[in-house]
Amino acid sequence: MAASDDTVSGPAIDPAAVQELLDEMVRPALQADGGDIFFIKVEGPDIYVKLVGSCSTCPSSIMTMKMGVEALFREEFPGMGQLIQVES
């Protein structure tokens, strides 16, 4: 019997849940520093976001994405693939 997709990569990621997590946990901190993050899409196990404002040019944006946003998403969505930052 073939394994279902859910057992291989985890359940599908709900875009509404991604948006809610960004709105409640991530955006307020970024907005306080003059930046913001926008949810673009979920494609398979990957989540696409875009940093804007001061966050888009900040030298710490890589740390923000890896240690902050990606860590939070991996905790909430264990089957997540990559967090992909979309450029302009």
N, C-alpha and C positions, 0 to 999 in steps of 0.2 A: 504494500500500500504506500502510495506517495505521501510525503509530508506536505501539510498545507503551508502556505506562505507565512501564516501566523507563527508556526513553530520554528521556522527558519530565521525570520527577521523580526519577530514580535508583531503585535497588532498594528494596524494602520494608525498613523498619527492624525488626529483630528485637528484641522486647521483652526477651528474655533477655540480649541484648548490652547494652541500655540499663541493665538492673539490674546487670549485672556491672561496667560502667564506673562507675556510681554507687558500688557497694560498694567497689571497689578504689581509685578515684581521687578521689572527691568526699566521701563520707560521713566518712572518718576526719578530714579537716580541719574539717568542720563540727561533728562531735561533739566535737572538741578545744576548740571555742569554746562548747559548751553547746547546740548546735543539731543539726539533722538534716535530711535531705531524703529524701522518699519518692517512688518511681516510681508514678504512677497508671495511665497507659495510653499507648499509641501509637494515634493516630487519623489514618490517612492518613500524610502526611509530618510531622505535628505530634507532639511529645512533651509530655506533661503530668506535672508534678511538684508536690510540695507541700513547702514549707519549714515546719519546726516548731521548737519550743523557742525559744531566743534568736534564731535566724535569722529567725523569722517576724515579729519586731518590730524587728529591727536596721535602722538607717538605711542600712547598707551592703548590704542584701540585694539591691537592684537591681544593684549592681556585681558582687556574687557571682554572680547569675544571668547577666548579660550577658557579663562579662569572664572568668568562670570556667567555669561549667557550660555555657553556650551555646557558647562558643568551643571547649571540649573536644568537645562533641557534634558541632559542625559539622566538626571535623577528622575525627572517627570516622565520621560519617554525612553525607557530602557532599550527599545529597538531602533533608536535613532541612528542614522548613518552619519552623515557629515552636516555640520553647520556651515553653510556657504554664504559668504558675504558678497552681495551683488554691488558692483561699482556703478557709477552714474550710468 
